[in-house]
Amino acid sequence: MSGLVLVTGAAGFIGSSLTRVLLDAGRRVVAFDKLTYAGHRASLAACEGRPGYVFVQGDIADETAVARVFAEHRPSAVMNLAAESHVDRSIDAPAAFVDTNVVGTLVLLQAARRHLEPLDATTRAAFRFLHVSTDEVFGALGPDGRFDETTAYDPRSPYAASKAASDHLVRAWG
């Protein structure tokens, strides 16, 4: 993977760590985050001013903002870590989870497809879209056992259901 990486959810715990790792590896990164309860600009303070680093505040469900990032930065990869992710919050306010996790993923996928259409076959083939999910899409494990790639989806909360839906969208686009 070469070129610029668009990291969504970059101001979250995992996203900020990934952004630092990518920069340390010499990659260029656009850190894209809505800056909600789970994302804090301070998490990316160590990245500010580094060569190849750009922060863009935006919502992955905002088609205009996502299209602008793709047009301006022309990423060679997307690493989608953006998500509403708290089970209890999903029970109290499920619409936000559907908006970010399902609609936001759809917006990213459509933007990536539009971005790839005019590119040559080699550049298209090198493009990567990494979507981060959760084990919660598989339901409850219990005291024993494990989940793997063949485990059936069995979401048990609006959060898990929205992540399962986004997984299915990514798989269909792939």
N, C-alpha and C positions, 0 to 999 in steps of 0.2 A: 504494500500500500504506500503510495507516494502522493505528494501534493498536500492540499489543505484538508483538515478534518473539521467538520461541523459537529460540535458536541452540544447536544440539547440537554437541559437539566444540569448545566455545567457548574452552577453555584450550589448544588447540593453536595452532600458528604462524598458520595462516590464520584459524581461528576467533576468536582474540584480536584480530587485526587487523580483521576484519569487525565484531566487537563494538564496537571503538573507533570505526570509521567510522559505524556505525549511531547510536551515542550522540552523536557529533559532529553528525550530521544531525538530532538532536532526537528520535530514536526511543527508545521504551522497549524494554529488552532483558532477557530472562531467559537468562542464560548457563548452560547445562546441560552438565556434563562429569563423566566417571567419574574423571578424574585418574589416568591410567595413565602408562606410560613416555612417551607423546607429549603429554600434557596437564599443564600446570603452573599452579597458581593464581597464581604470580608473573607469568605472562604477562598476567594481567588486573589487575595492581596499579593501573594507571592508571585503571581503571574503578571501583574501590572508592570508595564514598561519593558517586558521581555520581548526580544525580537520574535516576530511571527505570531504574536498574541493579539487578539481583538476580542473585546467583550461587546455583545449586543443584547440589550434588554428587550425581550419579546416573548410572545405567547405562541407555542407551536400550533395552536388552533386558529391563529390569525393568518389567513391566506396571504394577505398583502405583506406582512412582516416576513413571513417565510420566503415568499417569492423574492423579496428584496435581498435577503441574505444569500439566496442561491445566485441571483443575478450579479450581485456585487462581489461575492467571494469565490464562486465557481468551485465548490468543494469536490474532492475526489472520493470522499467518504463521509457518511453520516453515522454518528453513534448516538442513537436515541435513548437517553437516560431520563428524559423528562417524563414525569408522571405525578399524578396525585396518588399517594401511596399509604394512607393511614386507614385501616379497616374501620375503626370507630367513626372517623369523619365521613367515610363512604356511606355509612348507615344513616347518618344525620343529613347529609347533603350529597346524594348520589349524582345529581346532574353535573357537578363540577368534575367528577371522575369520568363520566361519559364524555364530557367536553374535551378534557385534556387527553385522556388515555385512548379514546376511540377517535373522536373527531381530529384531535391533534396528530395522531399517527396517520390518519387518512390524508390530512393536509401535507404532511412531510412526504408521504409516498407519492402523492400527485406532483408535488414540486420536484421530487427527484426524477420522476418519469419525464416531466417536461424538460428538465435540465439535461437529461441524457439523450433525448430525441435527436438534436442536431449534431451530436458528437460522432466521431468516427468509431468504427466497431472495436478497435483496440482500446480506446479510452472508455467506451461503455463497458467493455468486459472487465476492465480494471476497477471500475467503481464498486464500492461496497456500501451496504446499508445494514448496520448492526442495530438490532432492536433488543433492548433489555427487558426481560419479563420478570416473573416472580414464581416461586414454587407454589404460591397460593392458588394458581390456576388449576392445580391438581387436587385441591380439596384438603381434607384432614388426613394426616399420615397415621396418627396413633403412636403407641409406644415403640413399635417395631416397623421395619420395612424401609423402603426408599422409593423415591420417584426417579424415573429415567425418561428418555425420549419417547418411550412407547406407552407411558402412563396416560390413561384417558383423562381428558379435562373434566373437572368436577368443581367449578368455582362455588364458593359458599358465602360470598359477600359482594356488594356492588363493586368494591375495589377489584376483587379477583375476577368478577365477570367482565369488567371493563378491560382489564389486562388480557384476559382470554380473547376477547373480541379483537383487541389490537394485534395479538399474536396471529389470529386467523387472517386479518387483513394483510399483514406482512407476508405470511405464507402464500396467500393468493397472489400478491404482487410478484413474489419471487418466481 
